[in-house]
């Protein structure tokens, strides 16, 4: 068992509180992340929730962890680049409201 870094414990605790869970609920999952060499927000910021689910993290919790890690670690992209890669092709419902101005 790897020791849990303080930054990781804080991040996981913050994610737990955001979904109405306690630090005690989160601790076993912090240990799983630590055992897989995740030790801070930066190490989690490029993960997809599905990758954490494969380690045994509940999906809703994994989504929150990745969201917090991504906003805290600030990878080199612009902070609002979240919606850049949506779907693959001809999905309906695009908001093409950028026309003219008069």
C-alpha positions as CSV (number, residue, x, y, z in Angstrom):
1,X,0.0,0.0,0.0
2,X,1.3,3.4,-1.0
3,X,1.0,6.3,1.4
4,X,-1.6,8.8,0.4
5,X,-0.2,12.2,-0.5
6,X,-1.8,15.2,1.2
7,X,-2.7,16.8,-2.1
8,X,-4.5,13.7,-3.3
9,X,-6.3,13.2,0.0
10,X,-7.5,16.9,-0.2
11,X,-8.6,16.6,-3.8
12,X,-10.5,13.3,-3.1
13,X,-12.1,14.8,0.0
14,X,-13.2,17.9,-1.9
15,X,-14.8,15.7,-4.6
16,X,-16.5,13.6,-2.0
17,X,-18.0,16.7,-0.3
18,X,-19.2,18.0,-3.7
19,X,-21.4,14.9,-4.1
20,X,-22.5,14.7,-0.5
21,X,-20.1,12.1,0.8
22,X,-17.7,12.1,3.7
23,X,-13.9,11.9,3.8
24,X,-14.4,8.5,5.3
25,X,-16.3,7.4,2.2
26,X,-13.5,8.8,0.0
27,X,-10.5,7.4,1.8
28,X,-10.6,3.9,0.2
29,X,-10.7,5.5,-3.2
30,X,-7.8,7.8,-2.4
31,X,-5.8,4.7,-1.5
32,X,-6.7,3.1,-4.9
33,X,-5.5,6.2,-6.7
34,X,-2.3,6.3,-4.6
35,X,-1.7,2.6,-5.3
36,X,-1.8,3.5,-9.0
37,X,0.7,6.3,-8.6
38,X,-1.7,9.2,-8.8
39,X,-0.5,11.7,-6.2
40,X,-1.8,15.1,-7.0
41,X,-4.3,17.0,-9.2
42,X,-1.9,17.3,-12.1
43,X,-1.5,13.5,-12.3
44,X,-5.3,13.1,-12.5
45,X,-6.0,16.1,-14.8
46,X,-5.6,14.2,-18.1
47,X,-7.6,11.2,-17.0
48,X,-11.0,10.4,-18.2
49,X,-13.6,9.3,-15.6
50,X,-13.9,5.9,-17.4
51,X,-10.2,5.3,-16.7
52,X,-10.8,5.8,-13.0
53,X,-13.9,3.6,-13.1
54,X,-11.7,0.8,-14.4
55,X,-9.7,1.1,-11.2
56,X,-12.9,0.7,-9.1
57,X,-13.8,4.4,-8.5
58,X,-17.6,5.0,-8.8
59,X,-18.5,6.9,-12.0
60,X,-20.1,10.0,-10.4
61,X,-17.1,10.3,-8.0
62,X,-14.7,9.8,-10.9
63,X,-16.4,12.6,-12.8
64,X,-16.1,14.9,-9.9
65,X,-12.4,14.0,-9.3
66,X,-11.5,14.6,-12.9
67,X,-13.4,17.9,-13.0
68,X,-11.7,19.2,-9.9
69,X,-8.3,18.0,-11.0
70,X,-8.7,19.6,-14.4
71,X,-9.7,22.9,-13.1
72,X,-7.0,22.9,-10.4
73,X,-4.1,21.7,-12.4
74,X,-4.7,23.9,-15.4
75,X,-3.2,21.9,-18.3
76,X,-1.6,24.2,-20.9
77,X,-4.9,24.7,-22.8
78,X,-7.3,27.6,-22.2
79,X,-9.5,27.1,-19.1
80,X,-12.7,27.1,-21.1
81,X,-11.6,24.6,-23.7
82,X,-13.9,22.0,-22.2
83,X,-16.5,21.9,-25.0
84,X,-14.0,21.7,-27.8
85,X,-14.3,18.0,-28.7
86,X,-18.0,17.1,-28.7
87,X,-19.2,14.0,-30.4
88,X,-18.2,12.8,-33.8
89,X,-19.9,14.4,-36.6
90,X,-23.5,15.1,-37.6
91,X,-25.3,15.4,-34.3
92,X,-28.3,17.7,-34.4
93,X,-29.0,20.6,-32.1
94,X,-26.0,22.7,-32.9
95,X,-26.3,26.3,-31.7
96,X,-25.4,28.0,-34.9
97,X,-26.6,31.4,-33.7
98,X,-23.6,33.4,-34.8
99,X,-25.1,35.0,-37.8
100,X,-25.1,38.7,-38.8
101,X,-25.6,41.7,-36.7
102,X,-27.5,44.7,-37.6
